[in-house]
Amino acid sequence: MIGWIIAIAVVVILVLIYFGMYNSLVKYRNRVEETWAQIDVQLKRRFDLIPNLIETVKGYASHEKETLAKVVEARNMMTQAPADGRNQQMEADNMLTGALKSVFALGEAYPDLKANTSFIELQHELATTENKVAYSRQLYNTTVMTYNTKIESVPSNIVAKMGGFTKRDMLATPEEEKVVPKVQF
């Protein structure tokens, strides 16, 4: 009789441990999704600012069609990237970031554009948004690292395999951003 009670108690404890670990993994997976949603929010914010920037620049630098076309092309890539294709979204985001740098460089070539308050405000808004995107990417990578560690650690890796939890990829920094800029005085 006591043997049955002990066996039932062990089974109950194991079931409780399983559900505790499972719920913990769900919590971490949801955190990964939430941090990705934060990146999405910032990308959408930037996406919405771009048409105003293009219109402002067109008025001052209408013959810079190639630069503006790159921004429009990159923006279109963002809309065409599948919602669940994180790597494609980040690739399009990196392309857009590069195109925006070219637009901001136009401010140096066109003093009237550089003095335009709309351009200055949009440049400031986009710079602020870029900082938020960078922070959100960093938070996402930290959350993914925690989640991946959790699903690879014993004994939660057993629960992860049984529950279908899979490893997530962290967001990589584009190669061109890893190059240290050359500074000359």
N, C-alpha and C positions, 0 to 999 in steps of 0.2 A: 504494500500500500504506500509506504513512504517512498519507494522507488518511483512509483507513478507520479506522485506529487512533485518529486524532484525533477523528473523528466518533463512534466508539464510546465514547471517553473522555468526550466532552462529554455524550453521552446518559446514561452511567453517573453522571456528576456531577450532572446535572439530576434524575435519578431519586432519587439520594441526598438532594439538597436537598429535593425534594418530600416524601419520606418523613420527613425530619427536621422539616420544617414541619408536616406532618400530625400527627406524634406530639406535637409541641409544642402544637398546637391541641387535641388529645385531652386532654392533661394539663391545660390551662386549663379546658376544659369539665368535666372531672371535678372540678376544684377548685370550680367553681361549684356543682355538684351536692352536693359534700361540705359546703360552707358552708350550703347550703339545708338539708341534713340536720341540721346543728347547730341551726338555727332550729327545725326540727321537734322535736328532742329537748327543747328548752327549752319550747316550746309544750305539748308532752305533759306535761312536769313540772308546769307551771302548771295544765293541764287536770285533772290528778289531784289537785291540792290543793283545787280549788274545792268539791267536795262536802263536805269537812270544814269549810270556811269557812262554807258555807251552813247546815250543821247547827248550828254554833256560834252564828251570828247568830240563827237561828230561836229558839233558847232564850231570847234576851234581847230580841229585837225582832220578835216574831211578827206584829205588825200592819204591818210594813214589807214586805208581800207584793209590792208593785209593784217595789220595788228588787231583791228577791230573784228575782222573775220575770224581770227584765231580765238578770240574771246567767245564769240557767238558759237563757233564750232565746239569749243570745250564745254560751254553751257549746254549745248544740245546733247553732248555725250552724257552729261549728268542726268538729263531727263530720260535717256535711252538705257541707262544702266539698270539692270533688274534690281528690284528692291532687296532681294536676298543675295545679290552678288556683291558682297562687301569689297572684294578685291577690285572688281570692275569700277565700283563707285569711287574707291580711293584712287585708282588710276586716272579716272576722269577728273577727280578733285585736284590731283597733282598737276594735270595738264592745265586746268583752269587757273590754278595758283601761278603757274609760269606765265600764262597769257596776261593775267592781271598785272604782274610785275612789268611786263612790256608796256601796258597802258599807263601805269604810274610813271614809267620812264619818259613817256611823252610829255609829262608835266615839265620836265627839265628842258625839253626842246621848244616848248611853247609857253613863254612867260605869261601870256594872257590866260591860258588855261590854268597854269599854276596859281594864278591870283584869283581865279573864279571861286566864289564861296561854295557853290554847289559841289564843285570838284573837290575842294578841300574837305567839306563835310562827308562826302561819299568816301573819300580816301581814308578819313578817320574812322568812319563806320566799318569799312572793310578791314582796316587794320585791327580794330577791336574784335571784329568777328573772326579774323585769322587767329588771333590770340586765344579766343574761346575754342576754336576748332582744335588748335594745338593742345590746349588743356584737356579737352574732351578726348582726344586721341590718347593722351598720356593716361588718363583715368581708365579708358577702355582697356589699354594694354595691361595696366595693373590689375584690373578686375579679371581679365582673361587669364593672366598668370596665376592668380589665386584660384580660379575655377579649375584650370588645368592641373594645378598641384593637387587640388582636392580629389579630382577624378583619377589621378595616377597614384595616390597614396594608399597604402594598405591600412585598414580593410575597406575603405570607401571605394576603392577601385573595383571591388567585387560587386558592390551595389550599383556602381556606375555602369558596369557592363550589363548587368541584369536589367537596369532601367533604361538602357539605350542612350546614356550620356556620352557625347563625343567631344574630343578635343577641339578647341577653337584656335584659329590662327590670330596671331597678334598683327597689328598694323605696322608695316615696315616703313622706314624713312626712305624716300626716293634717293637713288645714288647721287643725283646732281645736288641734293641738299647736304650730302655728307662731305662734299669737297670744301675745304677751308678756303675762304676767299683771300685773295692776295691783296694786301694792304700796302700802299706805298705813300710815303710822305714827301 
